């Protein structure tokens, strides 16, 4: 199968914000190329002894794809909206010249290419590794999570997932009922189960994410008292009913700020009184939007806000 490949030229300073614009316009998977060096922590997490020398020139390329069958007017509208969104960033960050070039590529050239860059890494004393790689000292870690996201979002490497993992560790005591809203690869559901959660339900609008989550829970031997369903908890009454009401001790949502805002309006009925709403996927420029949305819900009260680089976690409690 052939795909149209788009290469967007920008700056290393702007890649997180530009990536947010892409996701807001339906581009949920993309590759990043730059020459930024790795920190010592990054090197240790990647389990690599010798790394290539890299000199950051401030330039970055973001590569994304569209189906060749995408209608021309839909493609033009998407690209136009992306450029408009990036143009709005110019007041906050140097986005560079911003050029988008297109070419044709075959599916096998890119679907699995990202696997070259997904290496084992740690979140504190938790080891997260691809299912296709082994780590000799696995027994040295308190927990090992094996992930094959497929085409779903979520290897655990992103700051937002790490923020959620740390919040789960902080608040999980054992036996809690968890709702993973926007489960992606299922990584947060798996972490929750391994930390002692009771029944867990994952929901995602993407059937491929649900499939990946089901495979990953089996790979991690946590497939008891855990389910995944396809649907939209924000707008589908049938899914709301299936999820259930007054049921969850913890709801975790690692998605996008623009999804968390409407989710904040409807999530409280599904939570137990005193339950926690752990959110991330929030770029710092949209932190206030999420805070305002949660504050506008009289059933929710912000417990704390944590940050990692440009990304934010907002944790709220049902009062």
C-alpha positions as CSV (number, residue, x, y, z in Angstrom):
1,X,0.0,0.0,0.0
2,X,1.3,3.5,-0.9
3,X,1.1,6.5,1.4
4,X,1.8,10.2,0.8
5,X,4.7,11.3,3.0
6,X,4.9,14.9,4.3
7,X,8.1,16.4,5.7
8,X,7.6,19.6,7.8
9,X,10.7,21.7,8.4
10,X,10.7,23.7,11.7
11,X,13.0,24.2,14.7
12,X,14.0,22.0,17.6
13,X,12.6,24.7,19.9
14,X,9.1,24.4,18.4
15,X,8.7,20.7,17.8
16,X,6.5,20.0,20.9
17,X,4.1,22.8,20.0
18,X,4.1,21.9,16.3
19,X,3.4,18.3,17.2
20,X,0.4,19.4,19.2
21,X,-0.9,21.3,16.2
22,X,-0.6,18.1,14.1
23,X,-2.4,16.0,16.7
24,X,-5.2,18.6,16.8
25,X,-5.6,18.1,13.1
26,X,-5.9,14.4,13.2
27,X,-2.2,13.5,12.6
28,X,-1.7,11.2,15.6
29,X,1.5,9.5,14.5
30,X,4.7,11.2,13.2
31,X,8.5,10.9,13.2
32,X,10.9,13.6,14.5
33,X,14.4,14.1,13.1
34,X,16.8,16.5,14.7
35,X,20.5,16.7,15.8
36,X,19.9,17.4,19.5
37,X,22.3,15.6,21.7
38,X,21.1,13.2,24.4
39,X,21.4,13.9,28.1
40,X,23.3,11.5,30.4
41,X,19.9,10.3,31.7
42,X,18.7,9.7,28.1
43,X,21.9,7.7,27.4
44,X,21.5,5.5,30.5
45,X,17.8,4.9,29.7
46,X,18.6,3.8,26.2
47,X,21.2,1.2,27.3
48,X,23.6,2.3,24.6
49,X,27.3,2.6,25.3
50,X,28.4,4.4,22.2
51,X,26.3,7.1,20.6
52,X,26.9,9.1,17.4
53,X,28.2,12.6,17.8
54,X,25.5,15.2,17.1
55,X,25.6,18.9,16.9
56,X,22.3,20.8,17.3
57,X,21.8,23.2,14.5
58,X,18.4,24.3,15.8
59,X,16.6,22.6,12.8
60,X,14.1,19.8,13.0
61,X,11.9,17.8,10.6
62,X,8.6,16.2,11.5
63,X,7.5,13.5,9.1
64,X,3.8,12.4,8.9
65,X,1.7,10.4,6.4
66,X,-1.7,10.5,4.8
67,X,-3.5,7.7,2.9
68,X,-3.1,8.0,-0.9
69,X,-6.9,7.7,-1.1
70,X,-7.5,10.9,1.0
71,X,-9.6,13.3,-1.1
72,X,-7.6,16.2,-2.4
73,X,-9.8,18.8,-0.8
74,X,-9.5,17.0,2.6
75,X,-5.8,16.9,2.3
76,X,-5.5,20.6,1.3
77,X,-7.8,21.6,4.2
78,X,-5.7,19.5,6.7
79,X,-2.5,21.1,5.5
80,X,-4.0,24.5,5.5
81,X,-5.2,24.1,9.1
82,X,-1.8,22.8,10.2
83,X,-0.1,25.9,8.7
84,X,-2.7,28.2,10.3
85,X,-2.1,26.5,13.7
86,X,1.7,26.9,13.3
87,X,1.3,30.5,12.3
88,X,-0.5,31.2,15.6
89,X,2.6,29.8,17.4
90,X,4.9,32.5,16.1
91,X,4.1,34.9,19.0
92,X,5.4,32.2,21.4
93,X,8.3,30.5,19.7
94,X,10.6,30.6,16.7
95,X,9.0,28.1,14.3
96,X,11.5,28.7,11.5
97,X,10.6,28.9,7.9
98,X,8.1,26.1,8.1
99,X,8.0,24.3,4.8
100,X,6.0,21.1,4.0
101,X,7.3,18.8,1.2
102,X,5.5,15.7,0.0
103,X,6.5,12.4,-1.5
104,X,5.3,8.9,-1.9
105,X,6.3,5.9,0.3
106,X,5.3,2.3,0.7
107,X,3.7,1.1,3.9
108,X,6.4,-1.3,4.8
109,X,8.9,1.6,4.6
110,X,7.4,3.3,7.7
111,X,4.9,1.3,9.7
112,X,7.7,-0.5,11.5
113,X,10.5,2.0,11.1
114,X,9.8,3.7,14.4
115,X,10.8,0.4,16.1
116,X,14.4,1.3,15.5
117,X,14.1,4.1,17.9
118,X,12.0,2.5,20.6
119,X,14.6,1.3,23.1
120,X,14.2,0.1,26.7
121,X,14.1,3.0,29.2
122,X,13.1,3.6,32.8
123,X,10.6,5.7,34.7
124,X,12.2,5.7,38.2
125,X,12.5,2.0,39.1
126,X,10.1,0.8,36.4
127,X,11.6,-0.6,33.2
128,X,9.6,-0.2,30.0
129,X,10.8,-2.1,27.0
130,X,9.6,-3.2,23.6
131,X,8.3,-6.7,23.4
132,X,10.9,-7.5,20.7
133,X,13.9,-6.6,22.9
134,X,15.4,-8.2,26.0
135,X,17.3,-6.5,28.9
136,X,19.8,-8.6,30.8
137,X,19.2,-7.0,34.2
138,X,15.4,-7.0,34.2
139,X,15.3,-8.5,37.6
140,X,17.0,-5.4,39.0
141,X,13.8,-3.4,38.5
142,X,10.7,-3.3,40.7
143,X,8.5,-3.6,37.6
144,X,8.9,-4.5,34.0
145,X,6.4,-3.4,31.4
146,X,6.5,-4.9,27.9
147,X,4.9,-2.8,25.1
148,X,4.2,-3.2,21.4
149,X,2.0,-0.2,20.6
150,X,1.5,-1.2,16.9
151,X,-0.1,1.9,15.4
152,X,-1.6,3.0,18.7
153,X,-0.3,6.0,20.7
154,X,1.8,5.3,23.7
155,X,5.2,3.7,24.3
156,X,5.6,5.4,27.7
157,X,8.6,7.4,26.6
158,X,6.6,10.6,26.3
159,X,6.7,13.0,29.3
160,X,2.9,12.9,29.6
161,X,2.8,9.1,30.1
162,X,5.5,9.4,32.7
163,X,3.6,12.1,34.6
164,X,0.6,9.8,34.7
165,X,2.6,6.8,35.8
166,X,4.1,8.8,38.7
167,X,0.6,9.9,39.8
168,X,-0.7,6.4,39.7
169,X,2.2,5.3,41.9
170,X,1.5,8.1,44.3
171,X,-2.2,7.5,44.7
172,X,-2.8,3.8,44.1
173,X,-3.0,1.8,47.3
174,X,-4.4,-1.5,46.0
175,X,-7.8,-2.8,44.8
176,X,-8.9,0.4,43.2
177,X,-11.2,0.5,40.2
178,X,-9.6,2.3,37.2
179,X,-11.0,3.9,34.0
180,X,-8.3,4.5,31.4
181,X,-10.0,7.1,29.1
182,X,-8.1,7.1,25.8
183,X,-6.1,3.9,26.5
184,X,-3.8,4.0,23.5
185,X,-1.4,1.1,23.8
186,X,-2.9,0.2,27.3
187,X,0.3,1.1,29.1
188,X,-1.4,3.0,31.9
189,X,-3.9,0.2,32.4
190,X,-1.0,-2.2,32.6
191,X,0.9,-0.1,35.1
192,X,-2.2,0.3,37.2
193,X,-2.8,-3.4,37.3
194,X,0.8,-4.2,38.2
195,X,0.6,-1.6,41.0
196,X,-2.4,-3.5,42.5
197,X,-5.5,-2.0,40.9
198,X,-8.6,-4.2,40.9
199,X,-11.0,-4.0,37.9
200,X,-9.8,-1.8,35.1
201,X,-11.6,-0.6,32.0
202,X,-9.9,1.0,29.0
203,X,-11.8,3.0,26.4
204,X,-10.5,4.4,23.1
205,X,-12.1,5.7,19.9
206,X,-9.6,3.8,17.8
207,X,-10.2,0.1,17.4
208,X,-6.5,-0.5,16.6
209,X,-5.7,1.0,20.1
210,X,-8.1,-1.4,21.7
211,X,-6.5,-4.3,19.8
212,X,-3.0,-3.2,20.9
213,X,-4.1,-2.9,24.5
214,X,-5.6,-6.4,24.6
215,X,-2.4,-7.9,23.2
216,X,-0.2,-5.9,25.6
217,X,-2.1,-6.9,28.7
218,X,-1.7,-10.6,27.7
219,X,2.0,-10.0,27.1
220,X,2.3,-8.6,30.6
221,X,0.1,-11.3,32.2
222,X,-2.4,-8.9,33.7
223,X,-5.4,-9.9,31.6
224,X,-7.7,-10.7,34.5
225,X,-10.3,-8.2,35.6
226,X,-9.4,-5.9,32.8
227,X,-11.4,-5.0,29.7
228,X,-11.1,-2.6,26.7
229,X,-13.9,-1.2,24.6
230,X,-14.1,1.0,21.5
231,X,-16.1,4.2,21.7
232,X,-16.3,7.8,22.8
233,X,-17.2,8.4,26.4
234,X,-17.7,12.1,25.7
235,X,-20.5,11.9,23.2
236,X,-21.9,8.4,23.1
237,X,-24.6,7.6,25.7
238,X,-24.3,3.9,25.0
239,X,-20.6,4.0,25.9
240,X,-21.3,6.1,29.0
241,X,-23.8,3.5,30.2
242,X,-21.4,0.7,29.5
243,X,-18.6,2.4,31.4
244,X,-21.0,2.8,34.4
245,X,-21.7,5.4,37.0
246,X,-20.3,6.1,40.5
247,X,-17.8,3.3,39.8
248,X,-14.2,4.5,39.5
249,X,-11.7,5.3,42.2
250,X,-9.3,6.7,39.5
251,X,-9.9,7.9,36.0
252,X,-6.7,8.5,34.0
253,X,-6.7,10.4,30.8
254,X,-3.5,10.9,28.8
255,X,-4.9,12.4,25.7
256,X,-5.0,16.0,24.4
257,X,-6.0,19.2,26.2
258,X,-8.7,19.8,23.6
259,X,-10.2,16.4,24.6
260,X,-9.7,16.8,28.3
261,X,-11.6,20.0,28.4
262,X,-14.9,18.4,27.2
263,X,-14.1,15.2,29.1
264,X,-13.9,17.3,32.3
265,X,-17.6,18.3,31.8
266,X,-18.9,14.7,31.7
267,X,-16.5,12.5,33.7
268,X,-17.6,13.1,37.3
269,X,-20.8,10.9,37.2
270,X,-18.6,7.9,36.4
271,X,-16.4,8.5,39.5
272,X,-16.9,7.6,43.1
273,X,-17.0,10.5,45.6
274,X,-13.4,11.2,46.5
275,X,-12.2,9.6,43.3
276,X,-9.3,11.0,41.3
277,X,-9.2,12.4,37.8
278,X,-5.5,12.2,36.5
279,X,-5.0,14.0,33.3
280,X,-2.1,14.7,31.0
281,X,-1.3,15.2,27.3
282,X,-1.4,18.9,28.1
283,X,1.2,21.2,26.5
284,X,2.0,24.0,28.9
285,X,0.4,26.7,26.7
286,X,-3.0,24.9,27.2
287,X,-2.6,24.3,31.0
288,X,-4.9,27.2,31.9
289,X,-7.6,25.8,29.5
290,X,-7.7,22.5,31.3
291,X,-7.5,24.2,34.8
292,X,-10.4,26.5,33.8
293,X,-12.5,23.5,32.5
294,X,-12.0,21.5,35.7
295,X,-12.7,24.5,37.9
296,X,-15.9,25.1,36.1
297,X,-17.2,21.7,37.1
298,X,-18.6,22.0,40.7
299,X,-18.0,18.2,41.3
300,X,-14.3,18.5,40.7
301,X,-11.6,20.1,42.7
302,X,-7.9,20.4,41.6
303,X,-5.7,18.3,43.9
304,X,-2.3,19.2,42.3
305,X,-0.5,20.1,39.2
306,X,2.8,18.5,38.2
307,X,5.1,19.3,35.2
308,X,7.9,17.7,33.2
309,X,9.6,19.9,30.6
310,X,6.8,21.5,28.5
311,X,4.1,19.1,29.6
312,X,1.6,19.2,32.4
313,X,-0.4,16.9,34.6
314,X,-3.5,18.1,36.3
315,X,-5.0,15.8,39.0
316,X,-8.5,16.6,40.4
317,X,-10.7,15.0,43.0
318,X,-14.5,14.4,42.9
319,X,-15.9,16.3,45.9
